[in-house]
Amino acid sequence: MKTLNVHEAKTGLSAVLADIEATGESFLVCRRGKPVAELVPHRKRSRLKPHPVMSRIRIKYDPTEPLTEDEWPEDAK
């Protein structure tokens, strides 16, 4: 991981982004020697991985099963 000060990051942002895009390397941006931000390459999330909350939802019936006569609303008959 390369280290930049705020001035270097600000004046050369386009070049830094091009370097991240080309090499995939991360940059640490520091102010007065203390880290304030990290520039990392974007990682596209997998659409096949389920959301953690959605994976806990359980349906206790078959949603494709047709309704019985008793389950239809009164005004629909």
C-alpha positions in Angstrom: 0.0 0.0 0.0 1.4 3.4 -1.0 1.1 6.4 1.2 0.2 9.9 0.0 -0.3 13.2 1.8 -3.5 15.1 1.3 -1.8 17.6 -1.1 -0.4 14.8 -3.3 -3.8 13.1 -3.4 -5.7 16.3 -4.2 -3.4 17.5 -7.0 -2.9 14.1 -8.6 -6.2 12.4 -8.0 -6.7 11.5 -11.6 -3.3 9.8 -11.8 -3.9 8.0 -8.5 -7.2 6.7 -9.7 -5.6 5.6 -13.0 -2.9 3.8 -11.0 -5.5 2.1 -8.8 -7.4 1.0 -11.9 -4.3 -0.3 -13.6 -2.6 -2.1 -10.7 -5.3 -2.7 -8.2 -3.1 -1.3 -5.4 -4.5 0.6 -2.5 -3.4 4.1 -1.3 -3.4 5.5 2.2 -4.0 9.2 2.4 -2.4 10.9 5.4 -2.7 14.4 7.0 0.3 15.4 9.0 1.5 11.8 9.0 -1.8 10.4 10.4 -4.0 8.2 8.2 -7.3 9.8 7.3 -8.6 7.7 4.3 -7.8 4.7 2.2 -8.4 4.5 -1.5 -9.0 1.0 -2.6 -10.1 -0.6 -5.9 -13.8 -1.1 -6.3 -15.0 -4.7 -5.9 -18.3 -5.6 -7.6 -20.5 -7.6 -5.3 -21.9 -10.9 -6.4 -25.6 -10.8 -7.2 -25.8 -14.6 -6.4 -24.8 -14.2 -2.7 -28.0 -13.7 -0.7 -28.5 -10.8 1.7 -27.9 -11.9 5.3 -31.3 -10.8 6.5 -33.1 -12.3 3.5 -31.5 -15.7 4.0 -33.2 -15.9 7.5 -36.7 -15.4 6.1 -38.7 -18.6 6.1 -42.0 -19.1 4.3 -44.1 -21.8 5.9 -46.4 -22.3 2.9 -46.2 -22.8 -0.9 -46.8 -19.3 -2.4 -47.6 -20.8 -5.8 -50.5 -23.0 -4.4 -53.9 -21.7 -5.4 -56.3 -20.3 -2.7 -59.1 -22.5 -1.5 -62.7 -21.3 -1.5 -62.5 -20.4 2.2 -59.4 -18.2 1.7 -60.9 -15.9 -1.0 -62.0 -12.5 0.3 -65.8 -12.0 0.7 -66.1 -9.3 -1.9 -64.3 -11.4 -4.6 -67.0 -14.1 -4.7 
